[in-house]
Amino acid sequence: MHFSRSATSAACLVLLLGAGLQPVCAAAASATAAATTVSVGDRAPATLAPMLASDWRAGQDPAGFLVSEKLDGVRALWDGKQLRFRSGLPLAAPAWFTAALPKTALDGELWLGRGKFDELSGIVRHTEPVDADWRAVRYMVFDLPGSTEPYAQRVQQLQTVVAQARQPWLQAVAQQTVTSADALQTLLAQTVKDGGEGLVLHRSNALWSPGRSNALLKFKPVADDDARVVAHLPGKGRHAGKLGALLLELPSGQRFALGTGLTDAQRANPPAIGSVVTYRYRDHTPKGLPRFASFLRVRSPE
């Protein structure tokens, strides 16, 4: 199987989607691909750049999108020969794992399950993979980088590729359609309640293109919480002589340092010790500390 971009890829493709015909122009994708030729098949590409998601705006109409769960895993691209992190750096996986993968470029997430990111990260970042640990890792794939087909067709092709590989740990991420913005919000709420991180929406007629894309969107709830400032931690480097991070204490008594999101003005004149600040975060570590926390504001006295 081989997919390649041609000189005519700037022309509009007319695709039958849903209730009617819809034109899709490949010009933007072609311009990006001109500098990076990507093949899928026996001749694997030398490098692959991932397609990156933008943010979904709540209330948007999800018609025309395929929706999947946003997995809390480690992004991994397979170029037919080498498994790589999103950065492009090689990812050390056991020989049996890579030998079983098809000679087809794949994009997906290495995943242990919901709420197991920290454990997974420890497994996949070893320079020498631990075979026993990798037996629990799944490669959840959601795209065929370099394919010239629109996403709905790529999903069908991906399912065929996965079925032919016959590996229980190689799985295609489940996709579904959602009929309305309210239904999408309900799906998000249920996914998060069940321990998921959020949703990913991919426009059905979108062509593959590396880099940040408005056709690939992530939809996650923005969680925030409060904590009390118990100390000012000194800065280093360009923040030398100023605040580096706030040491915050949670109601549970646990403490963590918060340095992300502070302005230079706030570092020069930080929130007072004893004050309560609000921070945003993505989820929690297994120890109950906020992950990817970012300073939002000083909470007004009650």
C-alpha positions as a Markdown table, in Angstrom:
| # | Residue | x | y | z |
|---|---|---|---|---|
| 1 | Met | 0.0 | 0.0 | 0.0 |
| 2 | His | 1.4 | 3.4 | -1.0 |
| 3 | Phe | 0.1 | 6.9 | -0.7 |
| 4 | Ser | 1.9 | 10.0 | -2.0 |
| 5 | Arg | 1.1 | 13.7 | -2.7 |
| 6 | Ser | 1.1 | 14.7 | -6.3 |
| 7 | Ala | 1.7 | 18.1 | -8.0 |
| 8 | Thr | -2.1 | 18.3 | -8.5 |
| 9 | Ser | -2.9 | 18.1 | -4.8 |
| 10 | Ala | -3.7 | 21.9 | -4.7 |
| 11 | Ala | -6.8 | 21.1 | -6.7 |
| 12 | Cys | -10.1 | 20.8 | -4.9 |
| 13 | Leu | -11.4 | 17.3 | -4.2 |
| 14 | Val | -15.1 | 16.7 | -4.2 |
| 15 | Leu | -16.1 | 14.3 | -1.5 |
| 16 | Leu | -19.5 | 12.8 | -0.7 |
| 17 | Leu | -19.9 | 13.3 | 3.0 |
| 18 | Gly | -23.1 | 13.0 | 5.0 |
| 19 | Ala | -26.1 | 14.5 | 3.2 |
| 20 | Gly | -24.4 | 16.1 | 0.2 |
| 21 | Leu | -21.3 | 16.9 | -1.8 |
| 22 | Gln | -18.6 | 19.0 | -0.1 |
| 23 | Pro | -15.5 | 20.5 | -1.8 |
| 24 | Val | -12.2 | 20.1 | 0.0 |
| 25 | Cys | -9.1 | 22.0 | -1.1 |
| 26 | Ala | -5.7 | 20.4 | -0.6 |
| 27 | Ala | -3.7 | 23.6 | -1.3 |
| 28 | Ala | -2.7 | 24.2 | 2.4 |
| 29 | Ala | -1.7 | 20.6 | 3.0 |
| 30 | Ser | 0.2 | 20.4 | -0.3 |
| 31 | Ala | 2.3 | 23.5 | 0.6 |
| 32 | Thr | 3.4 | 22.0 | 3.8 |
| 33 | Ala | 4.1 | 18.6 | 2.3 |
| 34 | Ala | 6.2 | 20.1 | -0.5 |
| 35 | Ala | 9.2 | 20.3 | 1.9 |
| 36 | Thr | 8.6 | 16.8 | 3.4 |
| 37 | Thr | 7.7 | 13.9 | 1.2 |
| 38 | Val | 6.0 | 11.2 | 3.2 |
| 39 | Ser | 5.4 | 7.7 | 1.8 |
| 40 | Val | 3.3 | 5.0 | 3.4 |
| 41 | Gly | 4.3 | 1.4 | 2.5 |
| 42 | Asp | 7.5 | -0.5 | 1.8 |
| 43 | Arg | 9.5 | 2.7 | 1.5 |
| 44 | Ala | 9.2 | 4.4 | 4.9 |
| 45 | Pro | 9.8 | 8.1 | 5.3 |
| 46 | Ala | 13.0 | 9.4 | 6.8 |
| 47 | Thr | 11.2 | 11.7 | 9.2 |
| 48 | Leu | 7.6 | 12.3 | 10.2 |
| 49 | Ala | 6.1 | 15.5 | 11.7 |
| 50 | Pro | 2.9 | 15.0 | 13.7 |
| 51 | Met | -0.4 | 16.7 | 13.0 |
| 52 | Leu | -1.1 | 18.8 | 16.1 |
| 53 | Ala | -4.5 | 19.7 | 17.6 |
| 54 | Ser | -5.9 | 23.2 | 18.2 |
| 55 | Asp | -8.6 | 23.9 | 20.8 |
| 56 | Trp | -12.2 | 23.2 | 20.3 |
| 57 | Arg | -14.6 | 26.1 | 21.1 |
| 58 | Ala | -17.5 | 25.0 | 23.3 |
| 59 | Gly | -20.8 | 25.4 | 21.5 |
| 60 | Gln | -19.4 | 24.6 | 18.0 |
| 61 | Asp | -21.4 | 22.3 | 15.8 |
| 62 | Pro | -19.7 | 18.9 | 15.7 |
| 63 | Ala | -21.4 | 17.8 | 12.5 |
| 64 | Gly | -18.7 | 16.7 | 10.0 |
| 65 | Phe | -16.3 | 15.6 | 12.6 |
| 66 | Leu | -15.3 | 12.2 | 13.9 |
| 67 | Val | -14.9 | 12.1 | 17.7 |
| 68 | Ser | -12.7 | 10.0 | 19.9 |
| 69 | Glu | -11.4 | 10.0 | 23.4 |
| 70 | Lys | -8.3 | 12.0 | 24.1 |
| 71 | Leu | -6.0 | 9.4 | 25.5 |
| 72 | Asp | -3.7 | 10.2 | 28.4 |
| 73 | Gly | -0.7 | 8.6 | 26.8 |
| 74 | Val | 2.6 | 9.3 | 25.1 |
| 75 | Arg | 2.5 | 10.4 | 21.5 |
| 76 | Ala | 4.4 | 8.0 | 19.2 |
| 77 | Leu | 5.0 | 8.0 | 15.5 |
| 78 | Trp | 6.0 | 4.9 | 13.6 |
| 79 | Asp | 7.7 | 5.6 | 10.2 |
| 80 | Gly | 7.9 | 2.0 | 9.1 |
| 81 | Lys | 11.3 | 1.4 | 10.7 |
| 82 | Gln | 11.6 | 3.5 | 13.9 |
| 83 | Leu | 9.2 | 4.4 | 16.7 |
| 84 | Arg | 9.7 | 8.1 | 17.7 |
| 85 | Phe | 8.4 | 10.6 | 20.2 |
| 86 | Arg | 6.5 | 13.6 | 19.0 |
| 87 | Ser | 9.8 | 15.5 | 19.0 |
| 88 | Gly | 11.2 | 13.1 | 16.5 |
| 89 | Leu | 13.7 | 11.6 | 18.9 |
| 90 | Pro | 13.9 | 7.8 | 18.8 |
| 91 | Leu | 11.8 | 5.9 | 21.3 |
| 92 | Ala | 13.3 | 2.7 | 22.7 |
| 93 | Ala | 10.9 | -0.1 | 22.4 |
| 94 | Pro | 11.5 | -3.9 | 22.6 |
| 95 | Ala | 12.5 | -5.6 | 19.3 |
| 96 | Trp | 9.3 | -7.8 | 19.4 |
| 97 | Phe | 7.2 | -4.7 | 19.6 |
| 98 | Thr | 8.6 | -2.9 | 16.6 |
| 99 | Ala | 9.1 | -6.1 | 14.6 |
| 100 | Ala | 5.3 | -6.7 | 14.7 |
| 101 | Leu | 4.4 | -3.3 | 13.5 |
| 102 | Pro | 3.4 | -2.9 | 9.8 |
| 103 | Lys | 5.6 | -1.2 | 7.2 |
| 104 | Thr | 3.1 | 1.6 | 7.2 |
| 105 | Ala | 3.5 | 5.0 | 8.8 |
| 106 | Leu | 1.3 | 5.3 | 11.9 |
| 107 | Asp | 0.5 | 8.0 | 14.4 |
| 108 | Gly | -1.0 | 7.3 | 17.8 |
| 109 | Glu | -0.5 | 7.1 | 21.6 |
| 110 | Leu | 1.3 | 4.6 | 23.7 |
| 111 | Trp | -1.2 | 3.9 | 26.5 |
| 112 | Leu | -1.6 | 1.9 | 29.6 |
| 113 | Gly | -5.1 | 3.0 | 30.5 |
| 114 | Arg | -6.9 | 5.9 | 32.1 |
| 115 | Gly | -5.1 | 7.6 | 34.9 |
| 116 | Lys | -1.8 | 5.8 | 34.3 |
| 117 | Phe | 0.3 | 8.4 | 32.5 |
| 118 | Asp | 3.0 | 8.6 | 35.1 |
| 119 | Glu | 3.5 | 4.8 | 35.1 |
| 120 | Leu | 3.5 | 4.8 | 31.3 |
| 121 | Ser | 6.0 | 7.7 | 31.1 |
| 122 | Gly | 8.4 | 5.8 | 33.3 |
| 123 | Ile | 8.2 | 2.7 | 31.1 |
| 124 | Val | 8.7 | 4.3 | 27.6 |
| 125 | Arg | 11.4 | 6.8 | 28.6 |
| 126 | His | 14.0 | 4.1 | 29.5 |
| 127 | Thr | 16.9 | 4.1 | 27.1 |
| 128 | Glu | 16.9 | 0.3 | 27.5 |
| 129 | Pro | 13.3 | -1.0 | 27.4 |
| 130 | Val | 12.1 | -3.4 | 30.1 |
| 131 | Asp | 10.4 | -6.2 | 28.2 |
| 132 | Ala | 8.0 | -7.2 | 31.0 |
| 133 | Asp | 6.8 | -3.6 | 31.4 |
| 134 | Trp | 6.1 | -3.2 | 27.7 |
| 135 | Arg | 3.8 | -6.2 | 27.7 |
| 136 | Ala | 1.1 | -4.0 | 29.2 |
| 137 | Val | 1.5 | -1.1 | 26.8 |
| 138 | Arg | -0.9 | -0.6 | 23.9 |
| 139 | Tyr | -0.3 | 1.4 | 20.8 |
| 140 | Met | -3.5 | 3.2 | 20.1 |
| 141 | Val | -3.3 | 4.5 | 16.5 |
| 142 | Phe | -5.5 | 7.2 | 15.0 |
| 143 | Asp | -4.0 | 8.3 | 11.7 |
| 144 | Leu | -1.9 | 7.3 | 8.7 |
| 145 | Pro | 0.6 | 10.1 | 8.2 |
| 146 | Gly | 1.2 | 10.9 | 4.5 |
| 147 | Ser | -2.0 | 9.4 | 3.2 |
| 148 | Thr | -3.7 | 11.6 | 0.5 |
| 149 | Glu | -7.2 | 10.4 | 1.5 |
| 150 | Pro | -9.6 | 12.4 | 3.7 |
| 151 | Tyr | -9.7 | 11.4 | 7.3 |
| 152 | Ala | -12.9 | 9.3 | 7.1 |
| 153 | Gln | -11.2 | 7.1 | 4.5 |
| 154 | Arg | -7.9 | 7.1 | 6.4 |
| 155 | Val | -9.8 | 5.7 | 9.4 |
| 156 | Gln | -11.1 | 2.8 | 7.3 |
| 157 | Gln | -7.7 | 2.1 | 5.9 |
| 158 | Leu | -6.2 | 2.2 | 9.4 |
| 159 | Gln | -8.7 | -0.4 | 10.6 |
| 160 | Thr | -7.6 | -2.7 | 7.8 |
| 161 | Val | -3.9 | -2.2 | 8.6 |
| 162 | Val | -4.5 | -2.9 | 12.3 |
| 163 | Ala | -6.6 | -6.0 | 11.5 |
| 164 | Gln | -3.8 | -7.4 | 9.2 |
| 165 | Ala | -1.2 | -6.9 | 11.9 |
| 166 | Arg | -3.1 | -9.2 | 14.3 |
| 167 | Gln | -1.5 | -7.8 | 17.4 |
| 168 | Pro | -3.8 | -7.4 | 20.5 |
| 169 | Trp | -1.8 | -4.4 | 21.7 |
| 170 | Leu | -2.1 | -2.6 | 18.4 |
| 171 | Gln | -5.5 | -1.0 | 18.2 |
| 172 | Ala | -7.3 | 1.6 | 16.2 |
| 173 | Val | -8.8 | 4.4 | 18.4 |
| 174 | Ala | -12.6 | 4.2 | 18.3 |
| 175 | Gln | -14.3 | 7.0 | 16.4 |
| 176 | Gln | -17.9 | 8.1 | 16.5 |
| 177 | Thr | -20.1 | 10.9 | 15.2 |
| 178 | Val | -22.0 | 13.3 | 17.5 |
| 179 | Thr | -25.2 | 15.1 | 16.4 |
| 180 | Ser | -25.1 | 18.4 | 18.3 |
| 181 | Ala | -23.1 | 20.6 | 20.6 |
| 182 | Asp | -25.2 | 19.6 | 23.6 |
| 183 | Ala | -24.6 | 15.9 | 22.8 |
| 184 | Leu | -20.9 | 16.6 | 22.5 |
| 185 | Gln | -20.9 | 18.3 | 25.9 |
| 186 | Thr | -22.7 | 15.3 | 27.4 |
| 187 | Leu | -20.1 | 13.0 | 25.9 |
| 188 | Leu | -17.3 | 15.1 | 27.3 |
| 189 | Ala | -18.8 | 15.1 | 30.8 |
| 190 | Gln | -19.3 | 11.3 | 30.7 |
| 191 | Thr | -15.8 | 10.7 | 29.4 |
| 192 | Val | -14.2 | 12.8 | 32.2 |
| 193 | Lys | -16.5 | 11.2 | 34.8 |
| 194 | Asp | -15.2 | 7.8 | 33.7 |
| 195 | Gly | -11.6 | 8.9 | 34.1 |
| 196 | Gly | -10.9 | 10.2 | 30.6 |
| 197 | Glu | -8.9 | 13.3 | 29.8 |
| 198 | Gly | -11.2 | 14.8 | 27.1 |
| 199 | Leu | -12.2 | 14.4 | 23.4 |
| 200 | Val | -10.5 | 14.8 | 20.1 |
| 201 | Leu | -12.5 | 15.9 | 17.0 |
| 202 | His | -11.1 | 15.4 | 13.5 |
| 203 | Arg | -12.9 | 16.8 | 10.5 |
| 204 | Ser | -14.0 | 13.9 | 8.3 |
| 205 | Asn | -13.0 | 15.5 | 5.0 |
| 206 | Ala | -9.6 | 16.9 | 6.2 |
| 207 | Leu | -6.5 | 15.9 | 4.4 |
| 208 | Trp | -3.4 | 14.9 | 6.4 |
| 209 | Ser | -1.0 | 17.8 | 7.0 |
| 210 | Pro | 1.8 | 18.0 | 9.5 |
| 211 | Gly | 1.9 | 20.8 | 12.1 |
| 212 | Arg | -0.8 | 22.7 | 13.9 |
| 213 | Ser | -4.2 | 22.1 | 12.3 |
| 214 | Asn | -7.7 | 23.6 | 12.6 |
| 215 | Ala | -9.1 | 20.3 | 11.3 |
| 216 | Leu | -7.9 | 18.5 | 14.4 |
| 217 | Leu | -9.2 | 19.8 | 17.7 |
| 218 | Lys | -9.0 | 18.9 | 21.4 |
| 219 | Phe | -11.9 | 19.4 | 23.8 |
| 220 | Lys | -11.1 | 19.2 | 27.5 |
| 221 | Pro | -12.7 | 20.7 | 30.6 |
| 222 | Val | -10.6 | 23.4 | 32.3 |
| 223 | Ala | -10.3 | 22.5 | 35.9 |
| 224 | Asp | -9.2 | 24.9 | 38.6 |
| 225 | Asp | -8.7 | 24.9 | 42.3 |
| 226 | Asp | -7.3 | 27.0 | 45.2 |
| 227 | Ala | -4.3 | 26.6 | 47.4 |
| 228 | Arg | -2.5 | 28.7 | 50.1 |
| 229 | Val | 0.9 | 30.3 | 49.5 |
| 230 | Val | 3.3 | 29.0 | 52.2 |
| 231 | Ala | 6.6 | 30.1 | 50.7 |
| 232 | His | 8.4 | 32.0 | 47.9 |
| 233 | Leu | 10.9 | 29.9 | 46.1 |
| 234 | Pro | 13.8 | 31.9 | 44.5 |
| 235 | Gly | 14.2 | 32.0 | 40.7 |
| 236 | Lys | 17.1 | 30.9 | 38.6 |
| 237 | Gly | 18.4 | 32.0 | 35.2 |
| 238 | Arg | 16.4 | 34.9 | 33.8 |
| 239 | His | 14.3 | 34.8 | 37.0 |
| 240 | Ala | 17.3 | 35.2 | 39.3 |
| 241 | Gly | 16.6 | 37.8 | 42.0 |
| 242 | Lys | 12.8 | 37.3 | 41.5 |
| 243 | Leu | 10.3 | 34.7 | 42.4 |
| 244 | Gly | 10.9 | 31.4 | 40.8 |
| 245 | Ala | 7.8 | 29.6 | 42.1 |
| 246 | Leu | 5.1 | 29.7 | 44.7 |
| 247 | Leu | 5.1 | 26.9 | 47.2 |
| 248 | Leu | 1.4 | 26.0 | 47.6 |
| 249 | Glu | -0.3 | 23.9 | 50.2 |
| 250 | Leu | -3.5 | 22.0 | 49.4 |
| 251 | Pro | -6.3 | 21.5 | 52.0 |
| 252 | Ser | -4.9 | 17.9 | 52.3 |
| 253 | Gly | -1.6 | 19.3 | 53.5 |
| 254 | Gln | 0.3 | 18.3 | 50.4 |
| 255 | Arg | 2.5 | 20.9 | 48.9 |
| 256 | Phe | 3.7 | 21.6 | 45.4 |
| 257 | Ala | 5.7 | 24.3 | 43.5 |
| 258 | Leu | 3.8 | 26.5 | 41.0 |
| 259 | Gly | 5.9 | 28.6 | 38.6 |
| 260 | Thr | 4.0 | 28.4 | 35.3 |
| 261 | Gly | 1.7 | 31.3 | 34.4 |
| 262 | Leu | 3.3 | 34.0 | 36.5 |
| 263 | Thr | 4.0 | 37.3 | 34.9 |
| 264 | Asp | 7.2 | 39.2 | 35.4 |
| 265 | Ala | 5.3 | 41.8 | 37.5 |
| 266 | Gln | 3.9 | 39.0 | 39.7 |
| 267 | Arg | 7.4 | 37.5 | 40.1 |
| 268 | Ala | 8.7 | 41.0 | 41.2 |
| 269 | Asn | 5.8 | 41.4 | 43.6 |
| 270 | Pro | 4.5 | 37.9 | 44.3 |
| 271 | Pro | 1.3 | 37.0 | 46.1 |
| 272 | Ala | 1.7 | 37.3 | 49.9 |
| 273 | Ile | 2.5 | 34.3 | 52.0 |
| 274 | Gly | -0.8 | 33.2 | 53.5 |
| 275 | Ser | -2.8 | 34.4 | 50.6 |
| 276 | Val | -5.0 | 32.0 | 48.5 |
| 277 | Val | -4.4 | 31.6 | 44.8 |
| 278 | Thr | -6.4 | 29.9 | 42.1 |
| 279 | Tyr | -4.6 | 27.7 | 39.6 |
| 280 | Arg | -5.7 | 25.7 | 36.5 |
| 281 | Tyr | -4.6 | 22.2 | 36.0 |
| 282 | Arg | -5.2 | 19.2 | 33.7 |
| 283 | Asp | -5.6 | 16.3 | 36.1 |
| 284 | His | -4.0 | 14.7 | 39.1 |
| 285 | Thr | -0.9 | 12.6 | 39.6 |
| 286 | Pro | -1.4 | 9.2 | 41.4 |
| 287 | Lys | -0.2 | 11.0 | 44.5 |
| 288 | Gly | -3.1 | 13.5 | 44.2 |
| 289 | Leu | -1.0 | 16.6 | 43.1 |
| 290 | Pro | -2.2 | 18.7 | 40.2 |
| 291 | Arg | -0.6 | 18.0 | 36.9 |
| 292 | Phe | 0.4 | 20.8 | 34.4 |
| 293 | Ala | -0.8 | 23.4 | 36.9 |
| 294 | Ser | -0.7 | 27.1 | 35.9 |
| 295 | Phe | -1.2 | 30.2 | 38.0 |
| 296 | Leu | -4.5 | 32.0 | 37.3 |
| 297 | Arg | -5.1 | 34.7 | 39.9 |
| 298 | Val | -5.0 | 35.7 | 43.6 |
| 299 | Arg | -8.3 | 34.9 | 45.1 |
| 300 | Ser | -10.2 | 37.8 | 46.6 |
| 301 | Pro | -10.6 | 37.7 | 50.4 |
| 302 | Glu | -14.0 | 36.3 | 51.3 |
